[in-house]
Amino acid sequence: MDYFYKVEMTIDEEKAISDGVKLAGLYAAIDSCFKEDKIYKEVSGKLVTYYTDDKEKNGMISACVLSLYDSPMRPYLTSLVWYNKLLDNVENVLEVLKDG
């Protein structure tokens, strides 16, 4: 997978189910945030990855990451990692933003 920007996340499905959250709705809401031309999705086990090879999508991907962090879905995110290949940067968003 070639990318300039990438987001990887995992969801605590057991917690979501125990809270009465429908997984299909949870994943659909996440997908809708990243629904944009040239943003692609891959799923490997419980790891969900959204990525783009378009340099112009930085703002869109960033907005989605921040939106997820500030959403009611945050308690179900067990990981949320943002990769910016252009800046050679990797951020664990849940760690970086928790103190901010």
N, C-alpha and C positions, 0 to 999 in steps of 0.2 A: 504494500500500500504506500503510494507516494502521497505526502501531505505537506502542507505548510502549517496548518493548524489542526489539532486533534483534541478531542475530549474523550476520556474513558471514565465510565462509571459502573458501579455495582449497586444493586438495590437489595435491602434486607427484606426479602419477600415474606419471610415468616412474620416479621413485625408488622408489615403492612396487612397481611391476612388477619393477624390477631387483632388489629385495630379496625377490621371491617372494610379495609380498602380493597377494591377489586383491582387485581393486577393488570388486567387488560386495559382498564381505564387509566391506571397510573402510567403504564408504558405508552399508551396512546397520547397522553398529555405531554410526555417528554418528547415523543416523536413530533408532535405538532409544533413544538418550539423550534426544532431543528429542520422543519420542512421548508426547504429553500433549494433553488437550483444549485447544483454543484456541491451540496453537502450530502455525504454518503454515510451509510450506516452498516456496521458489521456487528454480529453477535457471536461470541465464542463462550459457550457455557453461560455464566451469569454476568460476564463482562460485555457491556454495550459500548461501542465506539462510534463516534460521529467524527468525520474528518472531511477536509477539503484540500484540493490542490490549487485553489483559486486564492491568490494573494489579497483579493478585494473582500474576502469574507471574514476578515478578522473581527470587524465590528459585530457582525451577525452572530458569530460563534461566541464572542465575549458576552454579548447581551443574553444569549441563551444560558450560558454558565451562571451569570449573576442572577438571572431570573429563577433558575432552579434553586440556587442557594437561598434566595429570599422567599421561596414558595413554601406552601404547606407540604411539599414533597421532601424537604430537607431531612426530616427525621428518618426517612427511609433510605437515604443515600449513605451507603457504607464507604464509598470512595467516589471522588470527583477530581480527576486529574486533568489539567490543561497543559497542552504541549504547543509551543510556538517555535517551530523549526527555524524561522527567519531570525529570531533573537537567541536561538539555542537555549530556550528556557522551558523548564518544567515546574509547574506549581501544583501542590496538593491543595486545592481550593478550600476544602473543609478545614484544613489546618491554618492556612494563610488568613482566611476571613474570620475565623472564630474569635480572634482577639481584637478584630477591628470593629 
